[in-house]
Amino acid sequence: MNRLIILIPLVFIFIGCDNANVRVANEKISSYKFLDEMYRDGYFPNNLVDKGRGILLELCLEIEKKRPVSPAEVYKLTHTATEKFNRLALEFEAQGSEIETAARENIGMDIEFILKAYGYDLDLEEAIAPRNW
């Protein structure tokens, strides 16, 4: 008796990361509480703040992976993170919140902390130049 065997490949789609499991090599970063002020303010939905924290951790991992040496290389990474926050801002609005003054300051402080933790003395405004928030 002939049997037909059909193999169906399993496909896993990586949609995001569980930030609790993300590990960075930089000790200053690993002990830092990203977006702490946003977490403490009930105006910001924690699930969206988690996404913002993920964006910042991804930035750290990209810096560790690519080890940029020129300001242009660093700004390319920070601009990518900023554009992700631009898209995340739409999700905040959909949930009745927004990336407003307190959030802008918290995100900016955290990006500045990241830059300094990795030894970059760069202009914060240039680092987040493409921001819409």
C-alpha positions in Angstrom: 0.0 0.0 0.0 1.4 3.3 -1.0 1.2 6.1 1.5 1.4 9.8 0.7 3.3 11.7 3.2 2.9 15.4 3.2 5.3 17.5 5.2 4.0 20.8 6.3 6.7 23.1 7.4 6.3 24.9 10.7 6.7 28.6 10.4 7.5 30.8 13.4 7.0 34.5 13.1 8.9 36.7 15.5 6.6 39.6 16.1 8.4 41.1 19.1 10.5 40.3 22.1 9.7 39.7 25.7 11.8 42.5 27.0 12.3 40.7 30.3 14.4 38.2 28.4 16.5 40.7 26.4 20.0 40.8 27.6 22.5 43.5 26.8 26.2 43.3 27.5 26.5 46.9 28.9 26.1 46.7 32.7 24.9 50.3 32.9 22.1 49.5 30.5 21.2 46.2 32.0 20.5 47.8 35.4 18.7 50.9 34.0 14.9 51.3 34.2 13.8 52.5 30.8 10.7 54.8 30.6 10.4 54.6 34.4 8.4 57.9 34.6 5.9 56.6 32.0 5.4 53.4 33.9 4.7 55.4 37.0 2.1 57.5 35.3 -1.3 55.8 34.7 -1.9 58.0 31.7 0.3 55.8 29.7 -0.9 52.2 28.9 1.7 49.8 30.3 1.5 47.6 27.2 2.5 50.5 25.0 5.2 51.6 27.4 6.5 48.0 27.2 6.7 48.4 23.4 8.6 51.7 23.9 11.0 49.9 26.3 11.5 47.2 23.6 12.4 49.9 21.1 15.1 51.2 23.4 16.4 47.8 24.1 16.5 47.0 20.4 18.6 50.2 20.0 21.0 49.0 22.6 21.3 45.6 21.0 21.9 47.2 17.6 24.7 49.4 19.0 26.3 46.3 20.6 25.9 44.3 17.4 27.1 47.0 14.9 29.4 48.9 17.1 29.1 52.2 15.2 32.1 54.4 15.2 31.0 57.5 13.4 28.3 59.9 14.5 26.4 59.2 11.2 26.3 55.5 12.0 25.0 56.1 15.5 22.4 58.6 14.3 21.2 56.1 11.7 20.4 53.7 14.6 18.8 56.4 16.8 16.8 57.7 13.9 15.4 54.2 13.3 14.4 53.9 17.0 12.8 57.4 16.8 10.8 56.4 13.7 9.5 53.4 15.6 8.4 55.7 18.4 6.7 57.8 15.7 4.6 54.8 14.7 4.0 53.8 18.4 2.6 57.3 19.0 -0.4 56.3 16.8 -1.0 53.4 19.1 -0.9 55.7 22.1 -3.5 57.9 20.5 -5.7 54.9 19.6 -5.8 54.1 23.4 -6.6 57.6 24.5 -3.1 58.6 25.4 -0.2 60.4 23.6 3.5 60.9 23.6 3.3 64.3 25.2 5.7 66.5 27.2 6.5 64.0 30.0 6.8 61.1 27.6 9.0 63.1 25.2 11.3 64.0 28.0 11.4 60.5 29.4 12.2 59.0 25.9 14.8 61.7 25.2 16.5 61.2 28.6 16.7 57.5 28.0 18.1 57.8 24.5 20.7 60.3 25.9 21.5 57.7 28.7 22.0 55.0 26.0 24.4 57.2 24.0 26.4 58.1 27.1 26.4 54.5 28.4 28.0 53.4 25.1 30.5 56.3 25.2 29.0 58.6 22.6 29.0 62.3 23.3 26.5 63.3 20.6 23.7 65.8 20.2 20.4 64.5 21.5 18.3 66.7 19.2 20.1 65.3 16.2 19.8 61.8 17.6 16.0 62.1 17.7 15.7 64.5 14.7 12.9 62.6 12.9 10.6 62.6 15.8 6.9 63.5 15.4 6.2 63.7 19.1 
